[in-house]
């Protein structure tokens, strides 16, 4: 792992903790953390970036939509 990789990995784990815990109030923050993670990942591992890395930045939208629709 790259020397900066461990700090970067912590960003991913923080975002996943928010998302998997369904803390709807923090989804915006989770998205911000994921974007920071992905930008750093791109710097650390430029040859390993896949389209799935981009798709994950959109995960908060369906979570928010599903959560809001099930609270009625």
N, C-alpha and C positions, 0 to 999 in steps of 0.2 A: 504494500500500500504506500502511496505517495505520502511524504511527511505531512502535508496539509490535508490528507484524506480523512484522518480521524475526526478532525473538527467538522469537515464537510459532512461526514457520515452522521454526526450528531444532529445536524440540521434535518436530514432525512428522517431520523428516528423521532425527532420532536414533532415534525409535521404529521407523521403516521400516527403518533400517539393522539394527537388532536382529532384526526380524521376517524380513526378506529374507535375513539371514545365518543364519537358523535357529539362533540361539544359545538353545537351550531353557532354559538356566539364567537367562537374562535376560528371558524373556517376561513375567514379573510386572512387572518394571521398565518394559518397553515399554508395557504396559497403563497403568501409572501415568502415564507421559509422555503417552500419547494422551489420557487423561482431562484432564490439565493443559492440553494443547493445545486440546482441545475447549471447556473452560470459558473459556479466554482468547479463543478464536475467537468464542464466543457474546457476550462482552463487546465485542469489536472489531467484529464484523459481525453484529449481532442479526437482521438481515433476510435473511441468506444461509444460515441453518442449515437443513439438509435431514435427512430420516430416515437417510440413509446415514452422516451424521456420528455418529449414535448406534450404528449397526450395527458400525462399526469398533471400538468398545470391546469387542466380543465376539470379535474375530478370534483372540485368543490361545487360546481354548478348542479350536477345531478344529485349530489348529496343534499344540498340546500333544497332543491325542488322536491325531492322525495320526502325529506323530513317535514317540510312545511305542509305538504299535501296529506301527510298522515296524522297531523296534529288536530285536525278538525273533528 
